[in-house]
């Protein structure tokens, strides 16, 4: 295989130029996070307050009171909206101020920007448009496994001190499992690095499939399923611009084929919502859904604990990688090896979306 040298531009300079794909549904969080308090988050450099009204409606507004600019996330959630913690202005989910204490007349300009949000499969999606006035042109993605009775799931989130696409690179290349995750989902490093990899793409999506027969079950698999010395493993990764779906697992030798879509065995279905915060930081919203062997005790707590541990390991690697990129600057050039095929294809998709976006914006100006 011929390797290529990819120059990595000075990161500080690149950050100033970077853009994010718009007209996309990004992950804003999970349903379980919206309780009785507002949540402050920044998405694509835009400060947002998320909340669920007492009536159960999920909403996202610009995190700023129109009166004196206190973050609305410093306020309180009420039956019909969020109340500013400074002078008590109450905002409805559409961003309109609906009450000013001590004042009957509400100025028409007393409002803040509202975002389209939708709660689906226990995920909160936020529409980030190119034109602020535009309506979403499609529904958020489906992720039925959170509602599938065959699975139990847990979820969490991380804040990364690194650009979002470094996480894409990590998730699209699971060959690193044998080195980074030795004590959980790893296994034989040589097997991971040499497993045949099939990469395909359709539209703005990339799919990576790796089949690993005759594998030694890693610790997480042994804890959840009564495997013997060997198992038949699979890894299927589906990249979308705003999230990835990773289906991994194993069957016992001599049972189902590992390329059968209806195979049984132990399944781990990971959801990974990667949402940029700024050019140099991002949110990582994850969930893990898994199956249970009928003769084994309930395993979801152990699976979630070990999943979180693997993500801790990934974050340590990725943030150290980015710090090194900053320190080396223009010298931080990359070469490609065989395991980078999926990640490079995803980067080309994002680059093409940004190119098209820039062309449209130039034509509009």
C-alpha positions, 0 to 999 in steps of 0.5 A, spaced: 500 500 500 502 507 498 502 511 504 500 519 502 502 525 507 497 529 509 499 536 511 495 539 517 495 546 517 496 550 523 491 549 527 490 556 530 489 559 523 485 553 521 480 554 527 479 561 524 477 559 518 473 553 520 465 552 519 460 547 520 455 543 516 448 547 517 441 545 515 443 539 519 439 535 526 445 535 531 444 532 538 443 536 543 442 531 549 438 526 552 431 526 554 433 524 561 437 530 562 431 535 562 429 535 568 426 541 572 432 546 571 435 549 564 441 547 561 446 551 558 450 549 552 453 551 546 452 548 539 456 551 533 458 557 537 451 559 539 449 559 546 443 555 547 439 554 553 435 547 553 429 546 558 422 542 558 416 546 561 412 543 566 407 541 561 412 537 558 414 541 552 422 541 550 425 547 548 431 551 546 432 558 546 438 563 545 441 563 552 440 571 553 434 575 556 432 580 551 432 585 557 439 585 560 442 579 557 443 575 563 443 567 561 436 564 561 440 558 563 441 562 570 433 562 571 428 557 573 423 552 569 416 553 570 409 550 567 409 554 560 416 556 559 423 559 562 423 565 567 429 569 567 433 569 574 434 577 574 428 581 573 423 575 572 421 575 564 418 569 562 419 566 555 415 561 552 418 555 548 417 560 541 422 565 544 416 570 546 416 574 552 409 572 555 410 576 562 414 581 565 412 582 573 409 589 574 408 591 567 402 589 563 404 591 556 409 586 553 413 590 547 413 586 541 421 586 541 421 582 547 423 575 544 429 571 543 431 566 538 428 560 538 431 553 535 427 547 532 428 541 537 425 535 537 425 529 542 425 522 538 427 515 541 429 519 547 434 523 544 433 531 543 435 533 536 436 541 534 436 543 527 442 548 526 440 552 519 443 556 514 438 561 514 435 562 521 428 563 518 428 556 515 424 550 517 427 544 517 426 540 511 426 533 514 425 529 520 431 527 525 434 521 524 431 514 527 434 510 532 429 505 534 434 501 539 432 506 545 425 503 544 426 496 542 424 491 548 430 486 546 435 491 549 436 495 555 441 502 554 444 507 558 447 514 556 452 519 558 456 525 555 463 528 555 465 535 553 472 534 549 477 539 548 478 537 541 475 538 534 469 534 533 472 530 527 478 527 531 472 523 534 469 521 527 476 519 526 477 515 532 470 511 531 471 510 524 477 506 526 476 501 531 483 497 529 485 502 535 481 497 540 487 492 541 492 498 543 487 503 547 482 498 550 486 492 552 482 491 559 475 492 556 473 491 549 480 490 546 483 483 544 488 481 540 491 487 537 494 483 531 487 481 529 484 488 530 489 491 525 489 485 520 481 484 520 479 485 513 475 492 512 469 493 507 468 501 506 462 503 502 458 510 502 452 512 499 450 520 499 453 523 506 453 516 509 459 512 510 459 504 512 465 500 515 464 493 516 469 488 519 468 481 521 473 477 526 472 470 526 476 466 531 477 471 536 478 471 543 472 474 547 475 481 550 473 482 558 466 486 557 464 480 552 466 475 557 462 479 563 456 479 559 455 472 555 458 465 557 463 465 551 468 460 551 475 461 549 473 463 542 467 467 539 466 470 532 466 478 532 463 483 528 464 491 527 459 495 523 460 503 523 455 507 520 457 515 519 452 520 518 455 528 519 452 529 526 452 522 529 455 515 528 451 508 529 456 502 531 453 495 532 458 490 535 458 484 538 459 476 537 456 469 536 459 463 539 462 459 534 458 454 530 452 458 531 449 464 527 453 467 521 457 473 523 454 477 517 447 475 518 443 481 519 438 477 524 444 473 528 443 472 535 449 472 540 451 478 544 450 485 541 452 492 543 449 498 539 452 504 540 449 511 539 454 517 538 452 524 537 458 528 536 456 536 536 461 541 535 461 546 541 466 551 537 472 550 532 476 547 538 471 543 542 465 539 542 460 535 545 460 527 545 453 524 547 453 517 547 448 511 549 450 503 549 444 498 548 446 491 549 442 484 549 442 479 555 443 472 555 437 468 558 442 464 563 446 470 565 444 476 570 442 482 568 448 486 565 446 493 563 450 496 569 456 492 567 456 494 560 455 501 561 460 502 566 465 499 562 463 503 556 464 509 560 471 507 561 473 505 554 470 512 552 475 515 558 480 512 555 479 515 548 478 522 550 485 521 554 488 519 547 484 524 543 485 530 547 493 528 548 493 528 540 490 535 539 494 538 544 500 535 540 497 538 534 497 545 537 504 544 539 507 542 533 503 546 528 505 546 521 510 540 522 504 536 525 503 532 518 499 526 517 500 519 513 495 515 511 495 507 513 490 502 511 485 503 517 484 510 515 479 509 509 473 510 513 475 516 516 478 519 510 472 518 506 468 521 512 472 527 512 471 528 504 464 528 505 464 534 511 469 538 506 464 537 500 458 539 504 462 545 507 464 547 499 457 547 497 455 551 503 460 556 501 458 556 494 451 557 496 452 563 501 457 567 496 451 566 491 446 569 496 451 575 498 
